[in-house]
Amino acid sequence: MLTEVIFDCETKALFSEIDSFDPVGLGVSIVSVYTRTVDDEQRELAGTMMSFWEHELADMWEHFRTADRIIGFNSIKFDVPVLAPYAPADFARMKHFDIMQMVRNALGHNLGLNHLAEHNLGTGKTDVGTNAVLYWKKHDEESLAKLKHYCEADVLLTRNLYDFGVREKKMRYKDKWNTMREFPVDFSL
């Protein structure tokens, strides 16, 4: 059995609102974490979703420390740096697996979570990241509920895309000429 953590974070600001392109300056509003155990065939045995607001992040790190694999989408270039001011010193060196990094390595360019989800799972994201920042800024009960729902939905979408890659060992996408293509993926440990 393995313990996997799938996560996503949302920020308080957009890059257009800060003076650099360093994700550290964006701040964290919420992080959603799905912790699960899987068997040797990568089948999920049990899973739990948790979300942590900025003031609760200290309670989150133990889930990452005990993971055999930490799974994210664009997590190496975005989520890990965004979380750096809040994270333990060893967070970036933990056992991260970034789906976008695997796609970039396979194709030489990025594909978004929504694109891959639509063409492999038949479903897409529930909202857009810019709205997540707006929900945080509104900060009313309804907006914060939408923010939490959006972050958790992205985590579940990442989980489902990861499971698809594990199971099918390939992913599909549409190229710039609108032609459906596929490429092999190896998500094994």
For each residue, the residues with C-beta under 8 A, 3 or more apart:
1: 37 38 39 40 45
2: 37 38 68 69 189
3: 35 36 37 66 67 68 69
4: 35 36 37 38 67 68 69 70 71
5: 33 34 35 36 63 64 67 69 70 71
6: 33 34 36 71 72 155 158 159 162
7: 31 32 33 34 64 70 71 72 75 79 155
8: 31 32 72 73 75 79 151 154 155 158
9: 28 30 31 32 79 82 83 151
10: 28 29 30 31 129 132 133 136 147 150 151
11: 14 23 26 27 28 29 82 132 133 136
12: 26 27 28 29 54 133 136 137
13: 17 18 25 26 27 133
14: 11 17 18 26 130 133
15: 18 21 26
16:
17: 13 14
18: 13 14 15 22 25 26
19: 25
20: 25
21: 15
22: 18 25 81
23: 11 26 77 78 81 82
24: 81 82 84 85
25: 13 18 19 20 22
26: 11 12 13 14 15 18 23 82
27: 11 12 13 54 82
28: 9 10 11 12 31 54 57 82 83 86
29: 10 11 12 53 54 132 133 136 147
30: 9 10 51 52 53 54 136 147 148 151
31: 7 8 9 10 28 51 52 57 60 83 151
32: 7 8 9 49 50 51 52 148 151 152 154 155
33: 5 6 7 49 50 51 52 60 63 64 155
34: 5 6 7 47 48 49 50 155 156 159
35: 3 4 5 47 48 50 63 67
36: 3 4 5 6 44 45 46 47 48 159
37: 1 2 3 4 44 45 46 47
38: 1 2 4 41 42 43 44 45
39: 1 42 43 45
40: 1
41: 38
42: 38 39 163 166 167
43: 38 39
44: 36 37 38 47 163
45: 1 36 37 38 39
46: 36 37
47: 34 35 36 37 44
48: 34 35 36
49: 32 33 34 152 155 156
50: 32 33 34 35 60 63
51: 30 31 32 33 148 151 152
52: 30 31 32 33 56 57 59 60
53: 29 30 56 57
54: 12 27 28 29 30 57 86
55:
56: 52 53 59 60
57: 28 31 52 53 54 60 61 83 86
58: 61
59: 52 56 62
60: 31 33 50 52 56 57 63 64
61: 57 58 64 65 87 88 91
62: 59 65 66
63: 5 33 35 50 60 66 67
64: 5 7 33 60 61 67 70 91 94
65: 61 62 88 94
66: 3 62 63
67: 3 4 5 35 63 64 70 94 95
68: 2 3 4 95 189
69: 2 3 4 5 95 97 189
70: 4 5 7 64 67 75 94 95 96 97
71: 4 5 6 7 75 96 97 99 158 159 162
72: 6 7 8 75 76 79 80 96 97 98 99 158
73: 8 98 99 100 113 154 158 161
74: 77 78 79 98 100 101 110 113
75: 7 8 70 71 72 78 79 80 96 98 100
76: 72 79 80 96 98 100 101
77: 23 74 80 81 98 100 101
78: 23 74 75 81 82
79: 7 8 9 72 74 75 76 82 83
80: 72 75 76 77 83 84 87 91 92 96
81: 22 23 24 77 78 84
82: 9 11 23 24 26 27 28 78 79
83: 9 28 31 57 79 80 86 87 91
84: 24 80 81 87 91 92
85: 24
86: 28 54 57 83
87: 61 80 83 84 91 92
88: 61 65 91
89:
90: 93 94
91: 61 64 80 83 84 87 88 94
92: 80 84 87 96
93: 90
94: 64 65 67 70 90 91
95: 67 68 69 70
96: 70 71 72 75 76 80 92
97: 69 70 71 72 102 162 187
98: 72 73 74 75 76 77 101 102
99: 71 72 73 102 103 113 116 158 161 162 165
100: 73 74 75 76 77 103 104 110 111 113
101: 74 76 77 98 104 105
102: 97 98 99 105 106 165 185 187
103: 99 100 106 107 110 111 116 171 185
104: 100 101 107 108 109 110
105: 101 102
106: 102 103 183 184 185
107: 103 104 111 173 183
108: 104
109: 104
110: 74 100 103 104
111: 100 103 107 115 116 173
112: 115 116
113: 73 74 99 100 116 117 125 154 157 158 161
114: 117 118 124 125
115: 111 112 118 119 173 174
116: 99 103 111 112 113 119 120 161 171 173
117: 113 114 120 121 123 124 125 157 160 161
118: 114 115 121 122 123 124
119: 115 116 171 172 173 174 180
120: 116 117 161 164 168 171 172
121: 117 118 157 160 161 164
122: 118
123: 117 118 157
124: 114 117 118
125: 113 114 117 128 153 154 157
126: 149 150 153 154
127: 131 132 146 150 153
128: 125 131 132
129: 10 132 133
130: 14 133 134
131: 127 128 134 135 146 150
132: 10 11 29 127 128 129 135 136 147 150 151
133: 10 11 12 13 14 29 129 130 136 137
134: 130 131 137 138 143
135: 131 132 138 143 144 146 147 150
136: 10 11 12 29 30 132 133 139 143 144 147
137: 12 133 134
138: 134 135 143
139: 136 143 144
140: 143 144
141: 144 145
142: 145 146
143: 134 135 136 138 139 140 146 147
144: 135 136 139 140 141 147 148
145: 141 142 148 149
146: 127 131 135 142 143 149 150
147: 10 29 30 132 135 136 143 144 150 151
148: 30 32 51 144 145 151 152
149: 126 145 146 152 153
150: 10 126 127 131 132 135 146 147 153 154
151: 8 9 10 30 31 32 51 132 147 148 154 155
152: 32 49 51 148 149 155 156
153: 125 126 127 149 150 156 157
154: 8 32 73 113 125 126 150 151 157 158
155: 6 7 8 32 33 34 49 151 152 158 159
156: 34 49 152 153 159 160
157: 113 117 121 123 125 153 154 160 161
158: 6 8 71 72 73 99 113 154 155 161 162
159: 6 34 36 71 155 156 162 163
160: 117 121 156 157 163 164
161: 73 99 113 116 117 120 121 157 158 164 165 171
162: 6 71 97 99 158 159 165 166 187
163: 42 44 159 160 166 167
164: 120 121 160 161 167 168 171
165: 99 102 161 162 168 169 170 171 185 187
166: 42 162 163 169 187 188
167: 42 163 164
168: 120 164 165 171
169: 165 166 184 185 186 187
170: 165 182 183 184 185
171: 103 116 119 120 161 164 165 168 182 183 185
172: 119 120 180 181 182
173: 107 111 115 116 119 180 181 182 183
174: 115 119 178 179 180 181
175: 178 179 181
176:
177:
178: 174 175
179: 174 175
180: 119 172 173 174
181: 172 173 174 175
182: 170 171 172 173
183: 106 107 170 171 173
184: 106 169 170
185: 102 103 106 165 169 170 171
186: 169
187: 97 102 162 165 166 169
188: 166
189: 2 68 69
